[in-house]
Amino acid sequence: MIFESHAHYNDSKFDTDRDEVIQSLRDKGVGTVINVGDTLRSSEDCIKLAEKYDFFYAAVGVHPESIREMAGEIPEGGEADLRGHLEKTGYIETLRQQASADKVVSIGEIGLDYYWEKDEAYRELQKAAFAGQLDLAAELSLPVIIHSRDACKDTLDIIAASPFADGRLKGVMHCYSYSPEVAEDLVKKYGFYIGVGGVVTFKNSKNLKETVEKISMENILVETDCPYMAPEPHRGKRNYSGYLPYVVDKIAEIKGISSEEVERITEENGRRLFGIK
């Protein structure tokens, strides 16, 4: 069955029919869902959904776009002052407590997003939060789900200075958007998994298609990022895991293998990364 490695069913876009949609997924061939937090509050909601549905698991973390709201107004000063200000929020201790729940299998989603954040001080806070959550994941022996947008160099620099470098961490680069060469390097150096979603079905997704072509199937996960990023022919609509066969079929086409083989391998990959039997 299909292993959905990144979803947000706690999102408000599912408020009117959440249970109905989730209960339909098994009939769509979806066997496992990793539901991913992006704030402390949404991480708690992910835990509740994992407790309610036997095929759901939770990831807890603070998304880079959420750092500004969590941190509030920041004092003027150097990087050390910014890091100290962030630590005073207590977010790491909250995540540590959340991660102790039975069905939490990852820290995520975490990372850097410079597309929306232009303020250099808050970019420094994003970097501090990213590094802090990587350290927490290593402490708890949990894999990480990384979001990185328009921040390739800083993301790679933080990974290189993190527990990834000494082999204590494993993770997935979710909604991958950089070059095939960067993906190959992440796979070779750190054993990364690459998250492939609806974008691979878009006509203008040359880089992602080339990435899928070049890296091993054993390093690919399928995802929706629902309710966002619906694949063709549903682009622009609310996404959900029932659309994953479009992603699976496109990967199969690129790799020259059957869709059934893509399902099997990506399910094995997901279970291996997240430690799900």
Rosetta blueprint (number, residue, H / E / L):
1 M L
2 I E
3 F E
4 E E
5 S E
6 H E
7 A E
8 H L
9 Y L
10 N L
11 D L
12 S H
13 K H
14 F H
15 D L
16 T L
17 D L
18 R H
19 D H
20 E H
21 V H
22 I H
23 Q H
24 S L
25 L L
26 R H
27 D H
28 K H
29 G L
30 V E
31 G E
32 T E
33 V E
34 I E
35 N E
36 V E
37 G L
38 D L
39 T L
40 L H
41 R H
42 S H
43 S H
44 E H
45 D H
46 C H
47 I H
48 K H
49 L H
50 A H
51 E H
52 K H
53 Y L
54 D L
55 F L
56 F E
57 Y E
58 A E
59 A E
60 V E
61 G L
62 V L
63 H L
64 P H
65 E H
66 S H
67 I H
68 R H
69 E H
70 M H
71 A H
72 G L
73 E L
74 I L
75 P L
76 E L
77 G L
78 G L
79 E H
80 A H
81 D H
82 L H
83 R H
84 G H
85 H H
86 L H
87 E H
88 K L
89 T L
90 G L
91 Y H
92 I H
93 E H
94 T H
95 L H
96 R H
97 Q H
98 Q H
99 A L
100 S L
101 A L
102 D L
103 K L
104 V E
105 V E
106 S E
107 I E
108 G E
109 E E
110 I E
111 G E
112 L E
113 D E
114 Y L
115 Y L
116 W L
117 E L
118 K L
119 D L
120 E H
121 A H
122 Y H
123 R H
124 E H
125 L H
126 Q H
127 K H
128 A H
129 A H
130 F H
131 A H
132 G H
133 Q H
134 L H
135 D H
136 L H
137 A H
138 A H
139 E H
140 L H
141 S L
142 L L
143 P L
144 V E
145 I E
146 I E
147 H E
148 S E
149 R E
150 D L
151 A L
152 C H
153 K H
154 D H
155 T H
156 L H
157 D H
158 I H
159 I H
160 A H
161 A L
162 S L
163 P L
164 F L
165 A L
166 D L
167 G L
168 R L
169 L L
170 K L
171 G E
172 V E
173 M E
174 H L
175 C L
176 Y L
177 S L
178 Y L
179 S L
180 P H
181 E H
182 V H
183 A H
184 E H
185 D H
186 L H
187 V H
188 K H
189 K H
190 Y H
191 G L
192 F L
193 Y E
194 I E
195 G E
196 V E
197 G L
198 G H
199 V H
200 V H
201 T H
202 F L
203 K L
204 N L
205 S L
206 K H
207 N H
208 L H
209 K H
210 E H
211 T H
212 V H
213 E H
214 K H
215 I L
216 S L
217 M H
218 E H
219 N H
220 I E
221 L E
222 V E
223 E L
224 T L
225 D L
226 C E
227 P L
228 Y L
229 M L
230 A L
231 P L
232 E L
233 P L
234 H L
235 R L
236 G L
237 K L
238 R L
239 N L
240 Y L
241 S H
242 G H
243 Y H
244 L H
245 P H
246 Y H
247 V H
248 V H
249 D H
250 K H
251 I H
252 A H
253 E H
254 I H
255 K H
256 G L
257 I L
258 S L
259 S H
260 E H
261 E H
262 V H
263 E H
264 R H
265 I H
266 T H
267 E H
268 E H
269 N H
270 G H
271 R H
272 R H
273 L H
274 F H
275 G L
276 I L
277 K L
